[in-house]
Amino acid sequence: MPYQFQSIGGLLPWVIPIRSNDMKKIPMDKIEPGMKLAKPIMSKSGMVLLSEGTELTEKWIERIQDMDVDGIFIDAPAEQTLSKEDALAQLDSRFKLLLNEPRMADIKSILRKHIEGLYG
């Protein structure tokens, strides 16, 4: 019998606290020198004002603050929204009916290692 992957549909976004591209949007009053842009700052007409990867200096920060920008995306690890224990508990809960399926047990093991790796 072929596996019905829809039986675990939606598993990844709910169980694994994913770090999305290691970027975080921060308000203008939290910008500090040394931060790097994760996304370019664009004008309203679509022109790139500062490109992705630009390291912010005091001078750039002053210029950005003069622009009509409510926040910027910086390179930073995303904050985990679930505790490690909660993430592992959700993993166990979602796979409890599939324990007799060898491939599902393998998938669960891989996901468990991934979650544990996210939390160090």
N, C-alpha and C positions, 0 to 999 in steps of 0.2 A: 504494500500500500504506500503510495507516495506521501511525502510529508506535506501537511497543510500549513504553510508558513503563516497564513492568516491567523492561525490559532495563537500566535504570539505577536500578532500585529500590534504596533504601538508600543512594543516592549522597550525599545531603546530610548526613546525620549522620556519615558516615565521612570525607568530603573537606573539608567546610567547618567550620573551628573556630568554631562558633556561640557568640555571647555570649548566654547565656540570661538574659534580663531584667535584666542588669547587677546581679545580686545575688550575695552570697556569705555562706555561713554561717560565723560565727566563734565560737570558744569564749569563755566568759565572761571569761577572764583577758586577752583581747586587745581588749576593748571600750575605746574612747577617747571622750572628749568631742568633740562635733562630728559624729560618725557619725550617719547617718539610717537608721531602720528601713525595710527593704524589705518586710517582712511584719509584721503586728501580733503582739504578744505576747499570748497567750490563756491564761486560767486553765484548769484541768482541766475545769471545767464549761462552757467555751466562751465565757466572757465576755472581751471585749477589755479588756486591762489597759493597753496602750499601742498606739496606732494606727500604721498604716503612715505613713511620712513624718515621724514624730516625731524631732526632733534630740536626741540624747542629751547630757545635762549630767552633771556629777558627781553631782548629787542623784538623777537617774534611774538612773544606773549603780549607785549604792549600793542603790537599791530593787530593781533587777533582780537584783543579786547575792544579795539575800535571798530571792528566789523560787526555786522548784525548776525552773530552766531550764538546759539543758546548753549552749545557744548561741543566737545570734540571727542573723537574716538582715539584712544591711546593704546599702545601695546601694553597689555597687562593681563596677567592671568585672571580669568573670570572667577568670581567667587562661587564656591560650592553652596548650593541651596539646600542640600540634604546632608545630614550627618552620614558618616560611613556606615554606622550601624543601621540607620534607616534605609539606606540604599541596598545594603545586603539583605535586610529583611524583606524589602519589596522584591528583590531578585528571587529569594526563596519562595515567597508567596506565589509569584507568577509561574514558577516552574514546578510547584508541588504536584500538580496532576500529570506532569510529563516525566517523572523520575524513571519510569520503566522504558523510556525511549533512549537508547544509547546515544544517538546523535544530539538529542536535546540535552542530555547530561554533559556532553562535550561542550556544547554551546554555553551552558550554564557555567561550567568551569572556566571557560575563556572569559566570560563576562565578569565572573567573580575576581579573576586576576586583574582584569582591567580596572574594576572599581577600586580594588586594593592599591593598585598602582597610582591612581589619581590622588589618593589620600596619603601616599607615602608609607 
